[in-house]
């Protein structure tokens, strides 16, 4: 009888081991739930990464446009600064009495005690 019991016990444990391998100790509904969560997470990640990629690419194009606009504005700024410097130089020259006399004489004006003498070359 002892042999029978030993064989019976070993067959039970073998049956338990084979059933544990196929079922992995969890009900089949739990496996489906985990699979569903994983699919939803992957879907979310794909959507998120797609959105992030689209945003990144669109911002690269916006950055290129802004850099072109910036370069164009820098050129305009340099031209405006050059014009401002030229005008400032002209204003500073207007403070010089000799320069004012040269401008007045070129327009035919004279000082009260001065005579205007023109040559034929003028």
C-alpha positions in Angstrom: 0.0 0.0 0.0 2.8 2.3 0.6 3.8 2.0 -3.0 0.4 2.9 -4.1 0.3 6.0 -2.0 3.7 7.1 -3.2 2.6 6.7 -6.8 -0.6 8.5 -6.1 1.2 11.5 -4.5 3.7 11.8 -7.3 0.9 11.7 -9.9 -0.9 14.5 -8.1 2.2 16.7 -7.9 2.9 16.0 -11.6 -0.7 17.0 -12.4 -0.3 20.2 -10.4 3.0 21.1 -12.1 1.5 20.7 -15.6 -1.5 22.7 -14.7 0.6 25.5 -13.2 2.7 25.7 -16.4 -0.3 26.3 -18.7 -2.2 28.7 -16.4 0.8 30.5 -14.7 -1.2 30.8 -11.5 -3.4 33.7 -12.7 -6.9 33.6 -14.1 -7.3 34.1 -17.8 -9.2 37.4 -17.4 -6.2 39.0 -15.7 -3.9 38.2 -18.6 -6.4 39.9 -21.0 -6.5 43.0 -18.8 -2.7 43.3 -18.7 -2.6 42.9 -22.4 -5.3 45.5 -22.9 -3.4 48.0 -20.6 -0.2 47.4 -22.5 -2.0 48.0 -25.8 -3.5 51.2 -24.5 -0.2 52.4 -23.1 1.5 51.7 -26.4 -1.2 53.5 -28.3 -0.8 56.5 -26.0 2.9 56.5 -26.5 2.6 56.3 -30.3 0.2 59.2 -30.3 2.3 61.2 -27.9 5.5 60.6 -29.8 3.8 61.4 -33.1 2.5 64.7 -31.7 6.0 65.5 -30.3 7.7 64.8 -33.6 5.2 66.9 -35.5 5.7 69.8 -33.0 9.5 69.5 -33.2 9.5 69.6 -37.0 7.1 72.5 -37.2 9.2 74.5 -34.7 12.3 73.8 -36.7 10.6 75.4 -39.8 9.4 78.3 -37.6 13.0 78.8 -36.2 14.4 78.9 -39.8 11.9 81.6 -40.8 12.6 83.6 -37.7 16.4 83.4 -38.3 15.9 84.7 -41.9 13.7 87.5 -40.6 16.3 88.3 -37.9 19.1 88.5 -40.5 17.0 90.8 -42.6 16.2 93.0 -39.7 19.9 93.2 -38.8 20.7 94.4 -42.3 18.0 97.0 -42.1 19.3 98.1 -38.7 22.8 98.5 -39.9 21.5 100.7 -42.8 19.5 102.8 -40.5 22.4 103.2 -38.1 24.6 104.3 -41.0 22.0 106.9 -42.1 21.7 108.1 -38.5 25.4 108.4 -38.1 25.6 110.4 -41.4 22.9 112.7 -40.2 24.5 113.2 -36.8 27.8 114.1 -38.6 25.9 116.7 -40.7 24.3 118.1 -37.5 27.7 118.4 -35.9 29.1 120.2 -39.0 26.2 122.7 -38.8 27.7 123.9 -35.5 30.8 125.0 -37.3 30.6 128.7 -38.4 33.0 128.1 -41.4 30.8 125.4 -42.7 27.7 127.7 -42.4 29.5 130.4 -44.3 30.4 128.0 -47.1 26.8 126.9 -47.4 25.6 130.6 -47.5 28.2 131.6 -50.1 27.3 128.6 -52.3 23.7 130.0 -52.3 24.9 133.5 -53.3 24.7 135.1 -49.8 27.4 137.4 -48.4 28.3 139.1 -45.2 27.3 142.8 -45.0 30.9 144.1 -45.7 31.7 141.4 -48.2 31.7 141.5 -52.0 30.9 138.5 -54.1 33.3 138.0 -57.0 32.4 135.4 -59.5 34.7 134.0 -62.1 33.7 132.7 -65.5 34.3 129.2 -64.4 31.5 129.3 -61.9 
